[in-house]
């Protein structure tokens, strides 16, 4: 869990109003058809990067595409729209999104809240893949 919180702190720093412009040059890493992990912000070659990309790979494909599309949209807007990342423990995978709109004096922002088991916890659905036999 500590590693996961560290990853989120890196993401929040990278996608903040002050730093997001630096990610625009890598926007195509989040283009349609790309794997979400291709655009990972955490430094490649580190244990943290390996843990984060492993977690991203376990997310349901619909979540991966949704998050990738949100990041691509964020980096395509002018100026780029900041993203706040959050995680909370949960039983199944959940994804909650919201966006505060732009106003004349300020740019809005996107928030992405992921809920899942702790990254190292095995999900029960990863078991046999079938229901127990019925005795009816």
N, C-alpha and C positions, 0 to 999 in steps of 0.2 A: 504494500500500500504506500509506503514512503516513496518508492520510486515513481509510482503513479502520480502522486501529488507533485513531485519534482517535474515530471513531464508537463503537467498542467500549468505549472508556474512558467516554464519555458514558452508554452503556447500563448499564455496570456501576455507575456512580455513581447513576444514576436508579433502578435496580432493587435497590440495596443495602438492607440492613436499616434503615439510618438514613433513607433517602429514599423508599422505595417507597410509603409511605402517601400521598405527594403525587400519585401516579399513579392512585390509586383513583377519584378524581373523573372521570377520563377512561377508566374501564374499558370503557364502551360503544364506544369506538373500536376495541376488539378483540373485539366481540361476533360471534357467528356471522353469516356473510353479509357482513361488512365486509372490505374489502381490507386486507391486512397493512400496507401503507404508510400507511393512514389513521391508524394509531396510532403513527407514527414519533415517537420521543422527541427527535430532533435538531431544533433550531430551524428552522421553516419559513422559506423565502426565502433561505437560505444555500446556498452551493455544496456544503457538506457534506451538507445535507439532500437536495439534488438527486442527489448521488452515491449516498447511502444508499438512497433510494427507487428509483433506477434498478437498483441491485443487488438489492433485494428483489423487484422486478418480474421479474428474470431467474431467480429461484429456481423450481424446479418447483412447480406449484400445490399438490401434496400437502405440500410443505415449508412453503409459505406458510400453509396451513390449520392444519398442526400447530403451528407457532410461534405463530400468532394464538391458537389454542385454549389453548396453555400459558400465554401471557401473561394471557388472560382468566381462566383458572383461578387463576393466581397472585394476580391483583388481586381475585378474588372470595372468596378464603379469608380467614379471620379469626383472627389478623392476616394480612395479605398475605404470600405466600411469596416471599422474595428469589430473584432469578434472576442467575446468573453467565453472562456471554456470552463465548464464545471462538471463534476462527477459526484454521484451519490451511490451508496450501495443499494442493490435491489435484487429481486429474485430472478426475473427475466430481464432481457434487454429492453430498455425504454429510451426514447429520444424525445426531448421537449425542446422546442425552438420558439424564440420570439425575437421580434425586431422592433426597436423603437425608431420611429420615423425621423427623417431629416427635418430640421426646422430652418428658417432663414439664417439664424446665427450659428447653428451647430449641426454637425453630421450625426446621424443616429448611430445605432449599433445593433449587432446581432449577438444573441446569447445561445449557446449550445449546451444543453444539460444532458449528459449521458448517465443512465443508471444501468448497473449490471452487478453481477457478483464481483467479489474482489478478483482482480486479474488472475491470480493463481488458483482460484477455486474452480473445480470442475463442475460444469452444469449437469444436472441429472439427465437432460436430454441427450447428452453425449454418450449415454450408455449403450444399450443393445439396439436401440432404434426401433423397438417394437413393443407392443403392449403385452402384458402377461396374458397367458392363456385364460380364457373364461371357462367357468365350470357350469355354464347354463345349458 
